[in-house]
């Protein structure tokens, strides 16, 4: 059985030499902007060497 990671989107992708970093985002249920839309919040970071 494989692990699954759920995310609402990708915040940033950074490539430095042979290292790749991907920041996963989720929509913060308790944090909304002035127009009532959900704000994205950092969830998890993936690394690849």
Rosetta blueprint (number, residue, H / E / L):
1 X L
2 X L
3 X L
4 X L
5 X L
6 X L
7 X L
8 X L
9 X E
10 X E
11 X E
12 X E
13 X E
14 X E
15 X E
16 X E
17 X L
18 X L
19 X E
20 X E
21 X E
22 X E
23 X E
24 X E
25 X E
26 X E
27 X E
28 X E
29 X E
30 X E
31 X E
32 X E
33 X L
34 X L
35 X L
36 X L
37 X L
38 X E
39 X E
40 X E
41 X E
42 X E
43 X E
44 X E
45 X E
46 X E
47 X E
48 X E
49 X L
